[in-house]
Amino acid sequence: MPTPTDKPIKAAAGTQFAIELESNPTTGYEWQPVFSPEKVRLVRRERSPAARQADGEGPAFGAGGTERFVFEALAAGATVIGMALKRSWEPAALEERSYRVSVRR
């Protein structure tokens, strides 16, 4: 069962909001979003490394970082965005979270 977040996300229809999660894709695990496409749209997915190489040239090998998912609120109402941390070749998620979203006009 997903771990619910404490604070609901509030957004107006037509605006964007983001969900940020710690991640380390070098392990094979990535966050996979599950959402209602009638209520929200995934605009983009960004990754930011937490550490840089000693010479400052690029991210440190094997270092984790942050995954940021930017969504656009489409229609007024309530919805839930689920996030599953999993490897693409495995059926079960290592971790699941859920985010309640309230979209107003």
Backbone as a chain_set.jsonl record, in Angstrom:
{"seq": "MPTPTDKPIKAAAGTQFAIELESNPTTGYEWQPVFSPEKVRLVRRERSPAARQADGEGPAFGAGGTERFVFEALAAGATVIGMALKRSWEPAALEERSYRVSVRR", "coords": {"N": [[0.846, -1.193, 0.0], [0.568, 2.238, -0.829], [2.478, 4.878, 0.678], [0.877, 7.559, 2.056], [1.193, 11.069, 1.467], [1.414, 13.767, 3.788], [0.479, 16.375, 3.341], [-1.839, 17.773, 1.157], [-1.583, 18.504, -2.36], [-2.244, 21.557, -3.879], [-3.628, 23.085, -6.686], [-4.344, 25.291, -9.401], [-6.448, 24.838, -12.248], [-4.765, 24.493, -15.302], [-2.322, 25.332, -14.371], [1.088, 24.53, -13.321], [2.691, 22.055, -11.26], [5.048, 20.465, -9.026], [6.518, 17.313, -8.112], [8.986, 16.113, -6.071], [11.476, 13.671, -5.593], [13.857, 11.662, -3.863], [16.357, 9.82, -5.558], [18.17, 7.159, -7.215], [19.146, 6.312, -10.072], [21.197, 4.657, -10.986], [21.045, 2.287, -9.684], [19.118, 0.901, -10.908], [16.561, 1.288, -10.082], [13.732, 3.31, -10.561], [11.475, 6.055, -10.237], [8.113, 5.627, -10.992], [5.378, 7.212, -12.294], [1.845, 7.119, -11.624], [-1.246, 8.085, -12.718], [-4.327, 9.938, -13.216], [-5.11, 10.696, -16.441], [-7.106, 12.443, -17.167], [-7.241, 14.366, -15.255], [-4.636, 15.347, -14.617], [-1.519, 16.104, -16.293], [1.598, 14.779, -17.252], [4.245, 16.843, -17.649], [7.053, 17.094, -17.784], [10.039, 15.294, -16.891], [12.697, 15.43, -14.698], [16.13, 15.004, -13.822], [18.446, 15.451, -11.213], [21.743, 15.375, -10.189], [23.146, 14.543, -6.972], [25.756, 14.748, -6.181], [28.933, 15.883, -7.424], [31.67, 15.055, -9.643], [35.101, 14.956, -8.529], [36.645, 16.696, -10.093], [34.732, 18.389, -10.948], [33.492, 17.907, -13.327], [30.72, 16.838, -14.415], [28.277, 14.462, -13.012], [28.979, 12.542, -10.028], [30.041, 9.189, -10.252], [27.65, 6.698, -9.731], [26.351, 8.151, -7.787], [23.484, 9.292, -6.008], [20.525, 11.308, -6.345], [18.059, 13.71, -7.229], [14.8, 13.238, -8.447], [12.541, 14.937, -10.404], [9.214, 15.545, -11.052], [7.166, 17.212, -13.184], [3.953, 18.335, -13.351], [0.893, 19.227, -15.047], [-2.058, 20.712, -14.002], [-5.252, 19.798, -15.04], [-8.141, 19.543, -14.92], [-10.807, 20.58, -12.782], [-11.251, 19.289, -9.474], [-10.677, 16.382, -7.379], [-7.824, 14.241, -7.187], [-5.466, 11.503, -7.263], [-1.992, 11.049, -7.304], [0.073, 8.441, -7.86], [3.254, 7.113, -6.953], [5.699, 4.863, -7.808], [8.548, 3.185, -6.823], [10.59, 1.375, -8.683], [12.145, -1.333, -10.498], [12.243, -1.693, -13.996], [12.027, -4.258, -15.004], [11.023, -5.801, -12.987], [8.116, -6.952, -11.26], [7.159, -6.03, -8.752], [7.105, -3.155, -6.608], [9.671, -1.395, -4.859], [9.145, 0.661, -3.15], [6.275, 2.69, -2.477], [4.402, 5.659, -2.968], [1.814, 8.064, -2.369], [0.135, 10.933, -3.595], [-2.132, 13.346, -2.818], [-4.123, 15.403, -4.812], [-5.614, 18.481, -5.283], [-7.516, 20.142, -7.499], [-8.44, 23.292, -8.567], [-10.711, 25.534, -10.253]], "CA": [[0.0, 0.0, 0.0], [1.37, 3.455, -0.903], [2.57, 5.772, 1.823], [0.301, 8.851, 1.664], [1.858, 12.263, 1.958], [0.577, 14.457, 4.769], [-0.075, 17.639, 2.863], [-2.319, 17.688, -0.23], [-1.098, 19.48, -3.333], [-3.341, 22.373, -4.391], [-3.254, 23.756, -7.93], [-5.436, 25.779, -10.256], [-6.445, 24.246, -13.582], [-3.903, 25.219, -16.226], [-1.018, 25.64, -13.773], [1.975, 23.399, -13.121], [3.212, 21.784, -9.923], [6.093, 19.441, -9.11], [6.767, 16.34, -7.046], [10.412, 15.789, -6.067], [11.788, 12.479, -4.819], [15.244, 11.209, -3.917], [16.472, 8.636, -6.404], [19.492, 6.776, -7.694], [18.865, 5.438, -11.206], [22.281, 3.701, -11.242], [20.661, 1.023, -9.039], [18.067, 0.291, -11.72], [15.265, 1.726, -9.573], [13.259, 4.621, -10.983], [10.105, 6.371, -9.848], [7.151, 5.517, -12.08], [4.126, 7.86, -11.89], [0.546, 6.571, -12.026], [-2.163, 9.204, -12.503], [-5.493, 10.037, -14.09], [-4.81, 11.674, -17.488], [-8.188, 13.428, -17.291], [-7.052, 15.399, -14.223], [-3.288, 15.922, -14.678], [-0.665, 15.681, -17.409], [3.023, 14.857, -16.972], [4.855, 17.787, -18.578], [8.446, 16.687, -17.957], [10.713, 14.556, -15.812], [14.069, 15.941, -14.636], [17.008, 14.368, -12.831], [19.544, 16.295, -10.758], [22.653, 14.609, -9.343], [23.419, 15.119, -5.654], [27.194, 14.97, -6.023], [29.71, 16.084, -8.646], [33.002, 14.469, -9.633], [36.09, 15.813, -7.874], [37.084, 17.736, -11.02], [33.576, 19.213, -11.279], [33.006, 17.546, -14.657], [29.621, 15.882, -14.424], [27.887, 13.841, -11.738], [29.83, 11.476, -9.493], [29.569, 7.858, -10.645], [26.894, 5.966, -8.726], [25.729, 9.039, -6.803], [22.049, 9.507, -6.118], [20.132, 12.676, -6.628], [16.644, 14.02, -7.127], [13.961, 13.152, -9.636], [11.474, 15.942, -10.307], [8.129, 15.332, -12.002], [6.358, 18.427, -13.328], [2.616, 18.024, -13.855], [-0.042, 20.328, -15.292], [-3.429, 20.441, -13.561], [-6.121, 19.951, -16.214], [-9.572, 19.679, -14.643], [-11.155, 20.771, -11.376], [-11.64, 18.094, -8.74], [-9.637, 15.714, -6.595], [-7.214, 13.056, -7.787], [-4.286, 10.99, -6.557], [-0.86, 10.64, -8.125], [0.858, 7.398, -7.215], [4.638, 6.997, -7.402], [6.229, 3.543, -7.462], [9.989, 3.042, -7.029], [10.735, -0.004, -9.127], [12.938, -1.668, -11.679], [11.308, -1.944, -15.098], [11.902, -5.699, -15.261], [10.453, -6.473, -11.818], [6.707, -6.575, -11.1], [6.868, -5.392, -7.461], [7.793, -1.904, -6.288], [10.427, -1.348, -3.609], [8.462, 1.659, -2.315], [5.184, 3.396, -3.145], [3.898, 6.859, -2.298], [0.664, 8.658, -3.045], [0.0, 12.368, -3.42], [-3.477, 13.848, -3.082], [-4.084, 16.66, -5.566], [-6.892, 19.19, -5.365], [-7.44, 21.106, -8.602], [-9.547, 24.254, -8.589], [-10.849, 26.237, -11.55]], "C": [[0.883, 1.245, 0.0], [1.355, 4.239, 0.396], [1.979, 7.109, 1.412], [1.132, 10.007, 2.211], [0.89, 12.997, 2.866], [-0.165, 15.648, 4.195], [-0.555, 17.502, 1.422], [-1.716, 18.793, -1.088], [-2.325, 20.229, -3.854], [-2.846, 23.123, -5.617], [-4.494, 24.227, -8.657], [-5.318, 25.094, -11.613], [-5.611, 25.124, -14.511], [-2.546, 25.588, -15.66], [-0.212, 24.352, -13.579], [2.388, 23.281, -11.662], [4.199, 20.633, -10.042], [6.086, 18.536, -7.89], [8.233, 15.967, -7.168], [10.666, 14.622, -5.12], [13.271, 12.159, -4.941], [15.301, 9.944, -4.752], [17.931, 8.357, -6.732], [19.301, 5.799, -8.842], [19.982, 4.448, -11.525], [21.995, 2.348, -10.6], [19.629, 0.258, -9.876], [16.677, 0.688, -11.27], [14.958, 3.132, -10.064], [11.833, 4.808, -10.491], [9.223, 6.336, -11.08], [5.834, 6.144, -11.622], [2.894, 7.125, -12.431], [-0.483, 7.649, -11.696], [-3.308, 9.146, -13.495], [-5.218, 11.089, -15.167], [-5.931, 12.685, -17.741], [-7.977, 14.598, -16.338], [-5.702, 16.104, -14.305], [-2.533, 15.355, -15.873], [0.786, 15.808, -16.967], [3.669, 15.712, -18.053], [6.302, 17.392, -18.859], [8.953, 15.997, -16.691], [12.172, 14.995, -15.845], [14.844, 15.173, -13.58], [18.138, 15.334, -12.501], [20.448, 15.462, -9.872], [22.916, 15.325, -8.022], [24.882, 15.485, -5.506], [27.855, 15.119, -7.392], [31.039, 15.344, -8.521], [33.972, 15.457, -9.008], [36.562, 16.944, -8.781], [35.94, 18.653, -11.453], [32.955, 18.9, -12.617], [31.952, 16.458, -14.579], [29.344, 15.261, -13.07], [28.862, 12.74, -11.323], [29.219, 10.131, -9.843], [28.855, 7.18, -9.483], [26.198, 6.827, -7.684], [24.235, 9.172, -7.064], [21.753, 10.953, -6.448], [18.641, 12.838, -6.438], [15.974, 13.836, -8.479], [12.798, 14.107, -9.422], [10.478, 15.697, -11.432], [7.272, 16.579, -12.023], [5.055, 18.035, -14.021], [1.866, 19.316, -14.151], [-1.414, 19.879, -14.817], [-4.365, 20.735, -14.723], [-7.567, 20.278, -15.872], [-9.825, 19.772, -13.14], [-11.611, 19.455, -10.746], [-10.458, 17.524, -7.985], [-9.122, 14.494, -7.346], [-6.023, 12.639, -6.939], [-3.23, 10.65, -7.594], [-0.08, 9.617, -7.31], [2.266, 7.387, -7.797], [5.174, 5.661, -6.896], [7.715, 3.506, -7.808], [10.245, 1.596, -7.399], [11.705, -0.114, -10.282], [11.966, -2.092, -12.765], [11.079, -3.431, -15.34], [11.327, -6.477, -14.085], [9.006, -6.019, -11.605], [6.414, -5.79, -9.813], [7.7, -4.131, -7.256], [8.523, -2.039, -4.958], [9.725, -0.422, -2.617], [7.356, 2.299, -3.137], [4.76, 4.583, -2.299], [2.678, 7.358, -3.059], [0.536, 10.136, -2.647], [-1.421, 12.773, -3.785], [-3.365, 15.213, -3.75], [-5.499, 17.215, -5.639], [-6.74, 20.279, -6.429], [-8.67, 21.993, -8.557], [-9.562, 24.952, -9.942], [-10.082, 27.506, -11.581]], "O": [[1.854, 1.304, 0.754], [0.358, 4.263, 1.118], [2.51, 7.752, 0.507], [1.701, 9.914, 3.298], [-0.325, 12.858, 2.725], [-1.321, 15.889, 4.54], [0.235, 17.15, 0.545], [-1.385, 19.873, -0.598], [-3.323, 19.613, -4.226], [-1.774, 23.727, -5.592], [-5.564, 23.63, -8.538], [-4.214, 24.805, -12.073], [-5.739, 26.348, -14.504], [-1.696, 26.104, -16.386], [-0.744, 23.245, -13.659], [2.431, 24.268, -10.928], [4.195, 19.906, -11.036], [5.702, 18.938, -6.792], [8.684, 15.553, -8.236], [10.15, 14.583, -4.004], [13.871, 12.36, -5.997], [14.413, 9.095, -4.672], [18.803, 9.206, -6.549], [19.293, 4.587, -8.625], [19.752, 3.489, -12.262], [22.644, 1.359, -10.941], [19.311, -0.894, -9.58], [15.706, 0.457, -11.99], [15.8, 4.027, -9.998], [11.079, 3.845, -10.348], [9.547, 6.946, -12.099], [5.229, 5.664, -10.663], [2.905, 6.589, -13.539], [-0.591, 8.081, -10.548], [-3.267, 8.407, -14.48], [-5.103, 12.27, -14.841], [-5.729, 13.672, -18.448], [-8.476, 15.697, -16.581], [-5.618, 17.313, -14.09], [-2.856, 14.286, -16.39], [1.172, 16.817, -16.377], [3.646, 15.356, -19.231], [6.733, 17.355, -20.012], [8.381, 16.106, -15.606], [12.815, 14.94, -16.893], [14.285, 14.745, -12.571], [18.717, 15.958, -13.392], [19.976, 14.889, -8.889], [22.911, 16.554, -7.958], [25.218, 16.426, -4.787], [27.395, 14.554, -8.385], [31.481, 15.042, -7.412], [33.7, 16.657, -8.961], [36.851, 18.039, -8.298], [36.148, 19.583, -12.231], [31.989, 19.551, -13.016], [32.275, 15.273, -14.669], [30.07, 15.493, -12.104], [29.485, 12.095, -12.165], [28.005, 9.955, -9.74], [29.394, 7.099, -8.379], [25.527, 6.304, -6.795], [23.789, 9.165, -8.212], [22.652, 11.721, -6.792], [18.034, 12.183, -5.591], [16.511, 14.225, -9.516], [12.149, 14.083, -8.377], [10.844, 15.648, -12.606], [6.71, 16.967, -10.999], [5.056, 17.483, -15.122], [2.163, 20.366, -13.58], [-1.882, 18.8, -15.18], [-4.285, 21.804, -15.329], [-8.157, 21.184, -16.461], [-9.148, 19.13, -12.338], [-12.259, 18.628, -11.386], [-9.376, 18.11, -7.957], [-9.869, 13.808, -8.043], [-5.628, 13.344, -6.011], [-3.524, 10.047, -8.626], [0.371, 9.905, -6.201], [2.452, 7.623, -8.991], [5.109, 5.367, -5.702], [8.098, 3.764, -8.949], [10.137, 0.699, -6.563], [12.037, 0.867, -10.946], [10.978, -2.772, -12.489], [10.021, -3.813, -15.839], [11.16, -7.694, -14.176], [8.702, -4.836, -11.751], [5.502, -4.963, -9.799], [8.854, -4.057, -7.679], [8.05, -2.714, -4.044], [9.707, -0.676, -1.412], [7.482, 2.437, -4.354], [4.76, 4.519, -1.07], [2.534, 7.1, -4.254], [0.8, 10.515, -1.506], [-1.863, 12.571, -4.916], [-2.603, 16.071, -3.305], [-6.446, 16.518, -6.004], [-5.947, 21.208, -6.281], [-9.801, 21.508, -8.516], [-8.571, 24.962, -10.673], [-10.093, 28.209, -12.592]]}, "num_chains": 1, "name": "protein.A"}
